[in-house]
Amino acid sequence: MNQVQVFTRKLTPVQRKLVRDLVPFCCNKLMPRIKDLQITVVGVQNLVDQEGIHADVLYDYVDPTARPKDFTIRIDTSEDLQEFVRNLCHEMVHTKQWARGEMYSYDRHPNLTRWHKQKIDHDKMDYYEQPWEIEAHGREEGLMVSFLKENEKWAGFVYGIIEDYKMQRPQQMVLDSRW
């Protein structure tokens, strides 16, 4: 089992607890041999409206010759929990792609990405045709379903079956203290 440090900022209490369960789950499924990752998940209210994206992942290269181990995932906090989980799973696939060296960005050529040792000009390619997006979209649903099967306490919340929470303000849930 790998060791991952998970940090959160600007998330609701439910989202924070969900991230602390989901991120290590995804790391163990996608990259079980990679050690010492640090992943920070930052909530951004209405990210879709502001930037036209649901989430993204950024990395910090301490050493440009090494694979990154420090990642920040920004995610829209205004979406329902099912979309939140799906988007986080999608970004965890991208995190795996960077951490395993499957994908690499060229600083001097921001339109170029190396994907499995092949240079790809992503400006000349439709978003849904980019191989890293094909993998991320293909794996997000499976990761979500696997996580919810193994963590039944979350399935009810994500699918809206359990209503064992109280609303403090719009789109903020607080889990019952029994959790």
N, C-alpha and C positions, 0 to 999 in steps of 0.2 A: 504494500500500500504506500502510495506516495504521500509526501508531506506538503500541504499547501496552506499558506496563510491567507485568510480571507478577511478583507476589510470592507466596510460599507460606509457610505455617506449619503445623506439626503434620501433615505428610504423610509417607508412606514415601518412600524414594528413587525408587521406580518411579512412584508417584503424582505426585511433584514433577516428574519428567522428562516425564511424560505431560501434566500441566497446562501446562508451558512450551511444548509443541508444540500442544496442543489449543486453548488460549485465543486465541493469535494467529490460528490457522486460522479459528476461529469469528468473530473480529472482522473478518477479511478477507472472509468470506462474507456476514456479516450487516450490516456497517456499514463498508464500505471507505473511505468519505470522512471518517469521524470520526477526528480526530487527538487525540493526547495523552491517551488513557485510562490510568487506573491501576486494575488489577484485582488484588486480593489474594484468594487461595484459602486458606481455613483449614479444616483437617481437624478433624472432631469425631467421636470414637469413639462409636458407638451413638447417633447423633443421632435415628434413628427411634425407638428405645426411650425416649429422654429427652424428645423434643418431638413425636414423631409425624410428622416430616418427613424427607425424604431430603436436602434441601438448600434453601437460600434465598439471596437476594441482597439486600444492604443497600446503600444509597448515601449519600454525604455531599454535601449541598448546601452548597457554600461560599457561593454566591450564590443565594438562593431564586428569583431571576428568570431564572437560567440553567439549562441542562440539566446534570445531574450528569456528572462525568467520573471520579469516584473511587468504586469499588465494592468491596465485600467479599462474597465467596461463601463461605458455610459449607456443607460437604458431609460426609456420613457416610463415614468411612474404613473402616468395618467391612464394607461391601458389596463384592461381587466387582468386578473391573475393568470388566466390561461395564456393570453398573449405574452404576458410578462415572462412566464416560464419558457414558452416557445422561443421568444427572442433571446433569452439568456442562454438557452441550449445552443441556438444558432451561433452566438458569439463565442461560446466555449469551444465549438468546432474550429472557429478561426484561431482561438487561443492555442489549440492543439497544433494547428498548421504552422504557426509561428514558432512555438516552443520546440517542435520536432524538426524544424528546419525544412519543412516541406514548401514553405513560402518565404520569400525574402523581398524587401523593397529596396530599390536603388535610390540613395539620397540625391544623386546628381540627375537622375532621370525619373521623376515622380510618376510618369505614366507607365513605367516598366515594372513588372513584377516577375520574379523568378518563381516558377511553380514546378517542383520536381525536376530541377536542373534545366528547365526550358524558359527562356525569356518570352514574356507575353506583354504586348502593348494593350493594356486594358482600355485605353481610350478608343481603340478601334474594334472593341468587342462589346456586345450587348451584356448588360449586367447578368442576366440569367444564363448566358453562355460562358461566363467566366468559370473555369474549373473549380476554383475554391468556393464559389457560390453554389455550384451544383452539389458539391459535397456537403456544404453547410445546410442547404435547404433539404437535402436528402436525409441527413442524420438528425435534424432538430426534432422531428416528430417522434422518431424511435427513441431518442434520449428522453423526451418528455414522458412518453408512455412507460418506458422502463422505470424511470424515477418514480412515477405515480404508483406503479405496481408494487415497487419495493418500499414505498413510503405512503401507505394508505391514509395516514392522517392528513396528508396534503391533498390527496385526490378529491376529497369532499370539498375542500376550500377552493381548489382550482376549478373544479367543475360546477361550483355553486350549490352543492348538495347540502353541505353543512352550513348552518347559519348560527353557529355558536360563538358569535362575536358581537360586539357593540360598535356602532358607528360613532366616531368622535367628530369627524368632519367628513365632507365628501371625499370618497376614495381612500379613506384611511380606516383600516380595520385594526382592532386590538384583539389578540388571541385571548381566550379564556385563561385564567391563571392555572388551570389544571394542565396546561401544555407546558 
